[in-house]
């Protein structure tokens, strides 16, 4: 997998995570209590560990 593909995948995952955060924040009664600011992932993260991070953050 090329670095460009990895960067694109990370970008898509960040966008997806933001959409999920917005969806849940707008469906909650008090969104300001729930929403935390986005952290930028380390660019050294390998693609195979991204999925496990995603699973643990939404489990």
N, C-alpha and C positions, 0 to 999 in steps of 0.2 A: 504494500500500500504506500503510495507516494505521500510526501509531506503536504502537498496541495489537497489531496483527498482527505487526509486527516484534519487539516484546517477547516475544510468545508464541512466535514462531519461534526466537528466541535461547534462550529457556528450554527449548524442546524439544531444540534442538541440544546444549545443555549437558548435559541429562539423558541424551541418547543417548551423548554422549562419555563421561560418567561410567559408563554401563552397559558400554560397550566397554572402558574402563579396568579396571573390576572383572572383566569376563569374562577379559581377558588376564592380569590379575594373579593370578586364581585358577587359571588353567591353566598358569602358569609354576611352576618348582620353587622359585624364591626371589623372591616378589612384591615384597618390600621394596626390592630392587635396581632393579626396573623402574618402579614406580609413582612418578610425580611429582605433586606437589600441583596441583590445578586452578587455572588462571589465569582470572580473570574477564575476559571480552572487553570491549573498549571499547564503550560503548553507542552511539557515533557510527558504528559500522561499518554499511556499507550491505549490504542483503540479498544482493546479487549477489556480494559479495566473501567472504561467509561460506562458500560452497561451495568456493571456491578455497583458503581457509585450511584447511578440513576435509580437502580432497584432499592438500594438502602435509603436513599433520600425520600422516596415515596412509599416505603413499606408501611 
